Amino acid sequence: MKRSSVVLALILSGLAVYSGGCILLAAGAGAGTVAYVRGDLEATYDANVDRVYNSTLKSLGELELTPTQKQKDALTAEVIARTSADKKVTIKLTRVGESLTKITIRIGVFGDEVLSRAIYERIKGNL
């Protein structure tokens, strides 16, 4: 058991170095794995695209981020907003199952993990 833990730690360390960025994984209730990689926060919600889209719009309003662009169809959606510091916030939704939606959150050019997580948590709370 101890040897397999060391091997797993080495593999994860190698992935972090290889990716050139931060890798953070966590599991949440009603959501799948959450990963922050190379400036993008990626997660899955146990809800359809319509429900996650509506939750996204509500959450952005609560965070005082006004959408500047919105696109949506039955399989995908994208919402673009701006922060008070004029950073671009891009939220992409993709249907991956009947009631399973992948979300990708990107802040600015290089990403902002703290803000991405705040948006993710707010959307999750509004589902």
DSSP file (Angstrom, degrees, kcal/mol; ACC not computed):
  #  RESIDUE AA STRUCTURE BP1 BP2  ACC     N-H-->O    O-->H-N    N-H-->O    O-->H-N    TCO  KAPPA ALPHA  PHI   PSI    X-CA   Y-CA   Z-CA
    1    1 A M     >        0   0    0      0, 0.0     4,-1.8     0, 0.0     5,-0.2   0.000 360.0 360.0 360.0 -46.2    0.0    0.0    0.0
    2    2 A K  H  >  +     0   0    0      1,-0.2     4,-1.8     2,-0.2     5,-0.1   0.895 360.0  51.8 -63.0 -40.2    2.7    2.5    1.0
    3    3 A R  H  > S+     0   0    0      1,-0.2     4,-2.3     2,-0.2    -1,-0.2   0.904 107.8  51.5 -63.9 -41.5    4.6    1.9   -2.2
    4    4 A S  H  > S+     0   0    0      1,-0.2     4,-2.4     2,-0.2    -1,-0.2   0.849 107.6  53.6 -65.8 -32.8    1.5    2.5   -4.4
    5    5 A S  H  X S+     0   0    0     -4,-1.8     4,-2.3     2,-0.2    -1,-0.2   0.895 109.3  48.2 -65.9 -39.7    0.9    5.8   -2.6
    6    6 A V  H  X S+     0   0    0     -4,-1.8     4,-2.3     2,-0.2    -2,-0.2   0.914 111.7  49.3 -66.2 -43.2    4.5    6.9   -3.3
    7    7 A V  H  X S+     0   0    0     -4,-2.3     4,-2.4     2,-0.2    -2,-0.2   0.920 111.5  49.2 -62.3 -44.1    4.1    5.9   -7.0
    8    8 A L  H  X S+     0   0    0     -4,-2.4     4,-2.6     1,-0.2     5,-0.2   0.910 110.2  51.0 -62.4 -42.2    0.8    7.9   -7.2
    9    9 A A  H  X S+     0   0    0     -4,-2.3     4,-2.3     1,-0.2    -1,-0.2   0.903 110.6  49.2 -61.8 -41.6    2.4   10.9   -5.6
   10   10 A L  H  X S+     0   0    0     -4,-2.3     4,-2.4     2,-0.2    -2,-0.2   0.900 110.9  49.8 -64.7 -41.1    5.3   10.8   -8.1
   11   11 A I  H  X S+     0   0    0     -4,-2.4     4,-2.3     2,-0.2    -2,-0.2   0.939 112.3  46.8 -63.2 -46.7    2.8   10.5  -11.1
   12   12 A L  H  X S+     0   0    0     -4,-2.6     4,-2.1     1,-0.2    -2,-0.2   0.881 111.8  51.3 -64.5 -37.5    0.8   13.4   -9.8
   13   13 A S  H  X S+     0   0    0     -4,-2.3     4,-2.2    -5,-0.2    -1,-0.2   0.913 109.6  50.6 -63.6 -42.1    3.9   15.5   -9.3
   14   14 A G  H  X S+     0   0    0     -4,-2.4     4,-2.9     1,-0.2    -2,-0.2   0.892 109.1  51.0 -62.7 -40.1    5.1   14.7  -12.8
   15   15 A L  H  X S+     0   0    0     -4,-2.3     4,-2.7     2,-0.2    -1,-0.2   0.902 108.8  51.5 -64.2 -40.6    1.7   15.7  -14.2
   16   16 A A  H  X>S+     0   0    0     -4,-2.1     4,-0.8     2,-0.2     5,-0.8   0.913 114.1  43.3 -63.2 -42.7    1.9   19.1  -12.3
   17   17 A V  H ><5S+     0   0    0     -4,-2.2     3,-0.6     1,-0.2    -2,-0.2   0.927 115.0  49.7 -67.6 -44.9    5.4   19.7  -13.7
   18   18 A Y  H 3<5S+     0   0    0     -4,-2.9    -2,-0.2     1,-0.2    -1,-0.2   0.894 108.3  52.4 -61.5 -41.9    4.4   18.6  -17.2
   19   19 A S  H 3<5S-     0   0    0     -4,-2.7    -1,-0.2    -5,-0.2    -2,-0.2   0.699  98.1-138.9 -71.9 -17.6    1.3   20.7  -17.3
   20   20 A G  T <<5S+     0   0    0     -4,-0.8     2,-0.2    -3,-0.6    -3,-0.1   0.662  73.4  61.2  71.0  13.3    3.3   23.8  -16.4
   21   21 A G  S   <S-     0   0    0     -5,-0.8     2,-0.4    17,-0.0    -1,-0.3  -0.740  95.0 -57.2-150.2-163.1    0.5   24.9  -14.1
   22   22 A C        -     0   0    0     -2,-0.2     2,-0.5    -3,-0.1    16,-0.3  -0.716  35.8-165.1 -93.7 135.9   -1.6   24.0  -11.1
   23   23 A I        +     0   0    0     -2,-0.4     2,-0.4    14,-0.1    14,-0.2  -0.984  14.4 170.3-119.7 121.1   -3.6   20.8  -10.9
   24   24 A L        -     0   0    0     -2,-0.5    12,-0.7    12,-0.4     2,-0.4  -0.987   8.8-171.7-133.8 124.4   -6.1   20.7   -8.2
   25   25 A L  E     +A   35   0A   0     -2,-0.4     2,-0.3    10,-0.2    10,-0.2  -0.923  13.2 156.3-117.8 140.4   -8.7   18.0   -7.8
   26   26 A A  E     -A   34   0A   0      8,-0.9     8,-2.0    -2,-0.4     2,-0.4  -0.982  31.0-133.0-155.6 152.6  -11.7   17.9   -5.5
   27   27 A A  E     -A   33   0A   0     -2,-0.3     2,-0.3     6,-0.2     6,-0.2  -0.894  24.1-172.0-109.2 141.1  -15.0   16.1   -5.4
   28   28 A G  E >   -A   31   0A   0      4,-0.8     3,-1.8     3,-0.5     2,-0.2  -0.914  33.9 -90.7-130.1 158.5  -18.2   18.0   -4.5
   29   29 A A  T 3  S+     0   0    0     -2,-0.3     3,-0.1     1,-0.3     0, 0.0  -0.472 113.5   7.9 -66.4 131.1  -21.8   17.0   -3.8
   30   30 A G  T 3  S+     0   0    0      1,-0.2    16,-2.3    -2,-0.2     2,-0.3   0.518 121.7  81.8  76.3   4.5  -23.8   17.1   -7.0
   31   31 A A  E <   -AB  28  45A   0     -3,-1.8    -3,-0.5    14,-0.2    14,-0.2  -0.947  69.9-132.7-138.0 158.3  -20.7   17.6   -9.0
   32   32 A G  E     -     0   0A   0     12,-2.3    -4,-0.8    -2,-0.3     2,-0.1   0.169  62.7 -32.3 -86.4-149.4  -18.0   15.4  -10.4
   33   33 A T  E     -A   27   0A   0     -6,-0.2     2,-0.5    10,-0.1    11,-0.4  -0.445  55.4-147.8 -71.9 142.2  -14.3   16.1  -10.2
   34   34 A V  E     -A   26   0A   0     -8,-2.0    -8,-0.9     9,-0.2     2,-0.4  -0.951  19.1-178.8-111.0 129.6  -13.1   19.7  -10.3
   35   35 A A  E     -AC  25  42A   0      7,-3.0     7,-3.3    -2,-0.5     2,-0.6  -0.994  20.0-160.0-132.6 136.5   -9.8   20.5  -11.9
   36   36 A Y  E     + C   0  41A   0    -12,-0.7     2,-0.4    -2,-0.4   -12,-0.4  -0.946  28.9 163.5-112.9 108.2   -7.9   23.7  -12.3
   37   37 A V  E >   - C   0  40A   0      3,-2.5     3,-2.1    -2,-0.6   -14,-0.1  -0.989  61.2 -19.2-134.4 125.6   -5.4   23.3  -15.1
   38   38 A R  T 3  S-     0   0    0     -2,-0.4    -1,-0.1   -16,-0.3     3,-0.1   0.825 128.7 -45.2  51.7  39.1   -3.5   25.9  -17.1
   39   39 A G  T 3  S+     0   0    0      1,-0.2    68,-0.6   -17,-0.2     2,-0.5   0.343 117.0 105.7  91.9  -7.4   -5.8   28.7  -16.2
   40   40 A D  E <   -CD  37 106A   0     -3,-2.1    -3,-2.5    66,-0.1     2,-0.6  -0.903  56.3-151.2-108.8 133.4   -9.1   26.8  -16.8
   41   41 A L  E     -CD  36 105A   0     64,-2.5    64,-2.6    -2,-0.5     2,-0.4  -0.912  22.0-173.3 -96.6 124.5  -11.4   25.5  -14.0
   42   42 A E  E     +CD  35 104A   0     -7,-3.3    -7,-3.0    -2,-0.6     2,-0.3  -0.962  14.1 147.3-122.5 136.7  -13.2   22.4  -15.4
   43   43 A A  E     - D   0 103A   0     60,-2.1    60,-3.0    -2,-0.4     2,-0.4  -0.946  36.3-124.2-154.4 170.8  -16.0   20.5  -13.6
   44   44 A T  E     - D   0 102A   0    -11,-0.4   -12,-2.3    -2,-0.3     2,-0.4  -0.990  17.4-156.3-125.9 136.7  -19.1   18.6  -14.2
   45   45 A Y  E     -BD  31 101A   0     56,-3.0    56,-2.3    -2,-0.4     2,-1.8  -0.878  23.7-126.5-109.1 143.9  -22.5   19.3  -12.7
   46   46 A D  S    S+     0   0    0    -16,-2.3     2,-0.3    -2,-0.4    54,-0.2  -0.521  82.9  84.1 -85.5  68.3  -25.3   16.7  -12.3
   47   47 A A  S    S-     0   0    0     -2,-1.8    -2,-0.2    54,-0.1    54,-0.1  -0.971  82.5 -95.0-162.6 157.4  -27.8   18.9  -14.2
   48   48 A N     >  -     0   0    0     -2,-0.3     4,-2.2    51,-0.2     5,-0.2  -0.285  42.2-101.8 -78.0 168.5  -28.8   19.6  -17.8
   49   49 A V  H  > S+     0   0    0     25,-0.3     4,-2.9     1,-0.2     5,-0.2   0.882 119.7  54.9 -58.0 -43.1  -27.4   22.5  -19.8
   50   50 A D  H  > S+     0   0    0      1,-0.2     4,-2.5     2,-0.2    -1,-0.2   0.924 110.2  45.5 -58.1 -46.0  -30.6   24.6  -19.4
   51   51 A R  H  > S+     0   0    0      2,-0.2     4,-2.1     1,-0.2    -1,-0.2   0.906 115.4  45.6 -66.4 -42.6  -30.4   24.3  -15.6
   52   52 A V  H  X S+     0   0    0     -4,-2.2     4,-2.4     2,-0.2    -1,-0.2   0.883 112.1  52.9 -68.6 -37.7  -26.7   25.1  -15.4
   53   53 A Y  H  X S+     0   0    0     -4,-2.9     4,-2.4    -5,-0.2    -2,-0.2   0.943 110.9  45.7 -61.2 -49.1  -27.1   28.0  -17.9
   54   54 A N  H  X S+     0   0    0     -4,-2.5     4,-2.2     1,-0.2    -2,-0.2   0.894 113.5  49.7 -62.6 -39.9  -29.9   29.6  -15.8
   55   55 A S  H  X S+     0   0    0     -4,-2.1     4,-2.6    -5,-0.2    -1,-0.2   0.874 108.9  53.7 -64.7 -37.8  -27.8   29.1  -12.6
   56   56 A T  H  X S+     0   0    0     -4,-2.4     4,-2.5     2,-0.2    -2,-0.2   0.935 109.7  46.3 -62.0 -48.1  -24.8   30.7  -14.4
   57   57 A L  H  X S+     0   0    0     -4,-2.4     4,-1.9     1,-0.2    -2,-0.2   0.911 114.3  48.0 -62.8 -42.6  -26.8   33.8  -15.3
   58   58 A K  H  X S+     0   0    0     -4,-2.2     4,-2.2     1,-0.2    -1,-0.2   0.921 112.5  49.4 -62.8 -44.0  -28.2   34.1  -11.8
   59   59 A S  H  X S+     0   0    0     -4,-2.6     4,-1.8     1,-0.2    -2,-0.2   0.896 108.3  51.9 -64.7 -41.9  -24.8   33.6  -10.2
   60   60 A L  H  <>S+     0   0    0     -4,-2.5     5,-3.2     1,-0.2    -1,-0.2   0.902 109.7  51.0 -61.5 -40.2  -23.2   36.2  -12.4
   61   61 A G  H ><5S+     0   0    0     -4,-1.9     3,-1.3     1,-0.2    -2,-0.2   0.912 108.8  50.5 -62.2 -42.9  -25.9   38.7  -11.4
   62   62 A E  H 3<5S+     0   0    0     -4,-2.2    -1,-0.2     1,-0.3    -2,-0.2   0.827 112.0  47.7 -64.3 -31.5  -25.3   37.9   -7.7
   63   63 A L  T 3<5S-     0   0    0     -4,-1.8    -1,-0.3    -5,-0.2    -2,-0.2   0.374 116.1-117.8 -89.2   3.9  -21.6   38.5   -8.2
   64   64 A E  T < 5 +     0   0    0     -3,-1.3     2,-0.6     1,-0.2    -3,-0.2   0.843  68.5 139.8  60.4  37.6  -22.4   41.8  -10.1
   65   65 A L      < -     0   0    0     -5,-3.2    -1,-0.2    -6,-0.1    -2,-0.2  -0.952  42.3-150.2-109.7 112.3  -20.8   40.5  -13.3
   66   66 A T        -     0   0    0     -2,-0.6    16,-0.7    16,-0.4     2,-0.1  -0.717  16.5-122.1 -88.8 124.0  -22.9   41.6  -16.3
   67   67 A P  E     -E   81   0A   0      0, 0.0    14,-0.3     0, 0.0     3,-0.1  -0.407  23.9-174.8 -62.6 135.2  -22.9   39.2  -19.3
   68   68 A T  E    S+     0   0A   0     12,-3.5     2,-0.3     1,-0.3    13,-0.2   0.638  74.2  22.9-101.3 -22.5  -21.7   41.0  -22.5
   69   69 A Q  E     -E   80   0A   0     11,-1.8    11,-2.5     2,-0.0     2,-0.4  -0.997  63.2-178.2-144.0 142.2  -22.4   38.0  -24.7
   70   70 A K  E     +E   79   0A   0     -2,-0.3     2,-0.4     9,-0.2     9,-0.2  -0.989   4.8 171.1-141.9 132.0  -24.7   34.9  -24.4
   71   71 A Q  E     +E   78   0A   0      7,-2.3     7,-2.7    -2,-0.4     2,-0.3  -0.998   9.5 165.2-137.6 139.3  -25.1   32.0  -26.8
   72   72 A K  E     +E   77   0A   0     -2,-0.4     5,-0.2     5,-0.2     2,-0.2  -0.978  10.4 161.5-156.5 140.7  -27.0   28.8  -26.1
   73   73 A D        -     0   0    0      3,-2.8    -2,-0.0    -2,-0.3     0, 0.0  -0.730  60.3 -78.6-136.6-167.0  -28.4   25.8  -27.9
   74   74 A A  S    S+     0   0    0     -2,-0.2   -25,-0.3     1,-0.2   -24,-0.2   0.709 127.0  31.7 -71.5 -18.9  -29.6   22.4  -26.6
   75   75 A L  S    S+     0   0    0      1,-0.2    20,-2.9   -26,-0.1     2,-0.3   0.706 123.0  19.5-111.1 -26.8  -26.0   21.0  -26.4
   76   76 A T  E     - F   0  94A   0     18,-0.2    -3,-2.8    25,-0.0     2,-0.3  -0.925  51.9-173.7-142.5 163.8  -23.7   24.0  -25.5
   77   77 A A  E     -EF  72  93A   0     16,-2.0    16,-2.9    -2,-0.3     2,-0.3  -0.978   4.2-165.4-153.9 154.6  -23.7   27.5  -24.1
   78   78 A E  E     -EF  71  92A   0     -7,-2.7    -7,-2.3    -2,-0.3     2,-0.4  -0.982   2.9-173.2-144.6 133.5  -21.2   30.2  -23.6
   79   79 A V  E     -EF  70  91A   0     12,-2.5    12,-2.7    -2,-0.3     2,-0.4  -0.995   4.4-166.7-127.1 131.2  -21.5   33.3  -21.5
   80   80 A I  E     +EF  69  90A   0    -11,-2.5   -12,-3.5    -2,-0.4   -11,-1.8  -0.973  16.5 160.9-119.5 132.1  -18.9   36.1  -21.5
   81   81 A A  E     -EF  67  89A   0      8,-2.5     8,-3.0    -2,-0.4     2,-0.4  -0.812  28.3-127.4-136.4 176.8  -18.8   38.8  -18.8
   82   82 A R  E     - F   0  88A   0    -16,-0.7   -16,-0.4    -2,-0.3     6,-0.2  -0.986  14.5-134.3-132.1 143.0  -16.3   41.4  -17.5
   83   83 A T    >   -     0   0    0      4,-2.1     3,-1.9    -2,-0.4   -18,-0.1  -0.326  37.8 -99.2 -82.6 173.0  -15.1   42.1  -14.0
   84   84 A S  T 3  S+     0   0    0      1,-0.3    -1,-0.1     2,-0.1   -19,-0.0   0.755 128.8  56.6 -65.1 -22.4  -14.8   45.6  -12.5
   85   85 A A  T 3  S-     0   0    0      2,-0.1    -1,-0.3     0, 0.0    -2,-0.0   0.261 122.7-111.4 -89.0  11.5  -11.1   45.3  -13.4
   86   86 A D    <   +     0   0    0     -3,-1.9     2,-0.4     1,-0.2    -2,-0.1   0.726  64.8 153.5  64.6  26.5  -12.1   44.6  -17.0
   87   87 A K        -     0   0    0     21,-0.1    -4,-2.1     1,-0.0     2,-0.3  -0.698  47.4-117.8 -81.7 137.3  -11.0   41.0  -17.0
   88   88 A K  E     -F   82   0A   0     -2,-0.4    20,-3.8    -6,-0.2     2,-0.5  -0.599  24.1-159.5 -77.3 131.5  -12.8   38.8  -19.4
   89   89 A V  E     -FG  81 107A   0     -8,-3.0    -8,-2.5    -2,-0.3     2,-0.5  -0.964   9.0-172.7-113.5 116.7  -14.8   36.0  -17.8
   90   90 A T  E     -FG  80 106A   0     16,-2.9    16,-2.5    -2,-0.5     2,-0.5  -0.951   4.3-176.2-115.2 124.7  -15.7   33.1  -20.2
   91   91 A I  E     -FG  79 105A   0    -12,-2.7   -12,-2.5    -2,-0.5     2,-0.4  -0.976   4.7-171.7-122.1 118.7  -18.0   30.3  -19.1
   92   92 A K  E     -FG  78 104A   0     12,-2.7    12,-2.3    -2,-0.5     2,-0.4  -0.920   3.4-164.9-113.2 135.5  -18.5   27.4  -21.5
   93   93 A L  E     -FG  77 103A   0    -16,-2.9   -16,-2.0    -2,-0.4     2,-0.4  -0.953   6.3-176.8-118.7 138.0  -21.1   24.7  -20.9
   94   94 A T  E     -FG  76 102A   0      8,-2.3     8,-3.1    -2,-0.4     2,-0.4  -0.995  26.6-125.2-137.4 129.7  -21.2   21.4  -22.8
   95   95 A R  E     + G   0 101A   0    -20,-2.9     6,-0.2    -2,-0.4     3,-0.1  -0.588  32.8 166.6 -72.0 126.8  -23.7   18.6  -22.5
   96   96 A V  E     -     0   0A   0      4,-2.7     2,-0.3    -2,-0.4     5,-0.2   0.356  66.8  -1.3-120.1   0.7  -21.9   15.3  -21.8
   97   97 A G  E >  S- G   0 100A   0      3,-1.2     3,-1.3     1,-0.1    -1,-0.3  -0.963  90.5 -76.1-173.4 173.4  -25.0   13.3  -20.8
   98   98 A E  T 3  S+     0   0    0      1,-0.3    -1,-0.1    -2,-0.3    -3,-0.0   0.892 131.3   7.1 -51.1 -45.8  -28.8   13.5  -20.4
   99   99 A S  T 3  S+     0   0    0    -51,-0.1     2,-0.4    -3,-0.1    -1,-0.3  -0.266 111.8  98.2-133.5  48.5  -28.4   15.4  -17.1
  100  100 A L  E <   - G   0  97A   0     -3,-1.3    -4,-2.7   -54,-0.2    -3,-1.2  -0.986  46.3-175.2-139.5 125.7  -24.7   16.0  -17.0
  101  101 A T  E     -DG  45  95A   0    -56,-2.3   -56,-3.0    -2,-0.4     2,-0.4  -0.980  16.3-144.8-128.3 129.8  -23.0   19.2  -18.0
  102  102 A K  E     -DG  44  94A   0     -8,-3.1    -8,-2.3    -2,-0.4     2,-0.4  -0.757  18.6-161.6 -88.9 136.0  -19.3   20.1  -18.2
  103  103 A I  E     -DG  43  93A   0    -60,-3.0   -60,-2.1    -2,-0.4     2,-0.4  -0.957   8.7-169.6-119.7 139.5  -18.4   23.6  -17.3
  104  104 A T  E     -DG  42  92A   0    -12,-2.3   -12,-2.7    -2,-0.4     2,-0.5  -0.995   5.6-168.8-126.5 124.9  -15.2   25.5  -18.2
  105  105 A I  E     +DG  41  91A   0    -64,-2.6   -64,-2.5    -2,-0.4     2,-0.4  -0.960   6.5 178.5-117.4 128.5  -14.4   28.8  -16.5
  106  106 A R  E     -DG  40  90A   0    -16,-2.5   -16,-2.9    -2,-0.5     2,-0.6  -0.997  11.2-161.5-130.9 129.4  -11.6   31.0  -17.7
  107  107 A I  E  >  - G   0  89A   0    -68,-0.6     4,-1.6    -2,-0.4   -18,-0.2  -0.951  58.0 -42.1-112.6 119.7  -10.7   34.4  -16.3
  108  108 A G  T  4 S-     0   0    0    -20,-3.8   -18,-0.1    -2,-0.6     4,-0.1  -0.119  96.5 -50.0  61.8-159.3   -8.6   36.7  -18.5
  109  109 A V  T  4 S+     0   0    0      1,-0.1    -1,-0.2     2,-0.1    -2,-0.0   0.886 138.2  29.4 -79.2 -42.2   -5.6   35.5  -20.5
  110  110 A F  T  4 S-     0   0    0      1,-0.2    -2,-0.2    -3,-0.1    -1,-0.1   0.536 109.1-116.2-101.0  -7.7   -3.8   33.5  -17.7
  111  111 A G     <  -     0   0    0     -4,-1.6     2,-0.3     1,-0.1    -1,-0.2  -0.016  10.6-126.9  90.6 160.2   -6.7   32.5  -15.5
  112  112 A D     >  -     0   0    0    -73,-0.4     4,-2.7     1,-0.1     5,-0.2  -0.816  14.5-167.6-148.3 100.6   -7.6   33.4  -11.9
  113  113 A E  H  > S+     0   0    0     -2,-0.3     4,-2.6     1,-0.2     5,-0.2   0.880  85.8  52.6 -62.4 -40.8   -8.2   30.3   -9.7
  114  114 A V  H  > S+     0   0    0      2,-0.2     4,-1.9     1,-0.2    -1,-0.2   0.946 114.8  40.5 -62.9 -49.1   -9.7   32.2   -6.8
  115  115 A L  H  > S+     0   0    0      2,-0.2     4,-2.4     1,-0.2     5,-0.2   0.897 113.9  54.2 -66.9 -40.1  -12.3   34.0   -9.0
  116  116 A S  H  X S+     0   0    0     -4,-2.7     4,-2.7     1,-0.2    -2,-0.2   0.920 110.3  46.8 -58.8 -44.2  -13.0   30.9  -11.0
  117  117 A R  H  X S+     0   0    0     -4,-2.6     4,-2.8     2,-0.2     5,-0.2   0.869 109.4  54.1 -66.9 -36.7  -13.7   28.9   -7.8
  118  118 A A  H  X S+     0   0    0     -4,-1.9     4,-2.0    -5,-0.2    -2,-0.2   0.922 112.2  44.0 -62.7 -43.5  -15.9   31.6   -6.5
  119  119 A I  H  X S+     0   0    0     -4,-2.4     4,-2.6     2,-0.2     5,-0.2   0.933 113.6  51.1 -66.0 -46.3  -18.0   31.5   -9.7
  120  120 A Y  H  X S+     0   0    0     -4,-2.7     4,-2.6     1,-0.2    -2,-0.2   0.929 111.7  46.9 -55.9 -48.6  -18.0   27.7   -9.7
  121  121 A E  H  X S+     0   0    0     -4,-2.8     4,-2.3     1,-0.2    -1,-0.2   0.880 111.7  50.9 -64.0 -38.6  -19.2   27.6   -6.1
  122  122 A R  H  X S+     0   0    0     -4,-2.0     4,-1.3    -5,-0.2    -1,-0.2   0.918 111.3  47.6 -66.5 -42.6  -21.9   30.2   -6.7
  123  123 A I  H >X S+     0   0    0     -4,-2.6     4,-0.6     1,-0.2     3,-0.5   0.938 112.1  50.2 -61.9 -46.1  -23.3   28.3   -9.7
  124  124 A K  H >< S+     0   0    0     -4,-2.6     3,-0.9     1,-0.2    -2,-0.2   0.895 109.4  51.9 -59.1 -40.9  -23.2   25.0   -7.7
  125  125 A G  H 3< S+     0   0    0     -4,-2.3    -1,-0.2     1,-0.2    -2,-0.2   0.769 108.4  51.4 -66.9 -26.4  -25.1   26.7   -4.9
  126  126 A N  H <<        0   0    0     -4,-1.3    -1,-0.2    -3,-0.5    -2,-0.2   0.480 360.0 360.0 -91.0  -3.1  -27.8   28.0   -7.3
  127  127 A L    <<        0   0    0     -3,-0.9    -1,-0.2    -4,-0.6    -2,-0.1   0.504 360.0 360.0 -75.8 360.0  -28.5   24.6   -8.9
